[in-house]
């Protein structure tokens, strides 16, 4: 067994998947919060933040659908 094989087992990949998913969701919620703050408080519409939120939601729902249909 190699050194990498001992360091990276199923638990490592499970934790990496869960932490990456959580980080993506939290980042999107923060981007959404900044978008709403800028719109209601500063009265500025940020298309870049809107694009980030829409991209994340589209990919997340698309991947959830893909994994549901192919699993």
N, C-alpha and C positions, 0 to 999 in steps of 0.2 A: 504494500500500500504506500502510495506516495505521500509526501508531506501535505500537499494540497488536498488530497483525498481525506486525510484525517482532519484537516481544518475546516473543510467545506462539506458537511454532510447535509442531510435533508432538513435538519433544524435551521442551519445557516440560510438555506434558500427560502425556507418558510418565513423566517424573521425578516429577510431582505425584502421579500415580496410584500409582507404586511407593512413594514416601515415605509417602503416606497409608495404604497397606496395611500397610507395615512398622510405622508408628506405632501403628496399631490393634492389630496382633498383639502388639507389645511391651507396650502398655498392658494388654491382656488377660492376658498372662503375669504381669505385675506384680500385677494385681488377684487372680489365682489364687494367686500366692505369698503375698500378704497374707492371703487367705482361709484358706489352709492353715496359715499361721503362727498366726493368731488361734485357729484350731480346736485345733491340737495343743499350742501353748505356753500360750496364755491361756485355753484351754477355753471360747471364746465363738464361737458360730455367727453369722456376719454374713450376713444375708439380702440386704442391699443389694449386697455384693460378689458374692454368688452370682448375683443378678439381672443384674449387669453382665456377668459371664462367660457366662452362659447366653444373654443377648441377643446378645452379639457372636458366639458360636459359631453360634447360629441364623441370624443374618443372613448371616454369612460363608458357611455351607454352602448357604443358600437362594440367595444370589446366584451362587455357583459353579455350582449346579445350573441356575439360570435362564440364565446365560451359556453353559453347555455345551449346553443344549437349543435355544437360539435362535441360536447362532452357526453 
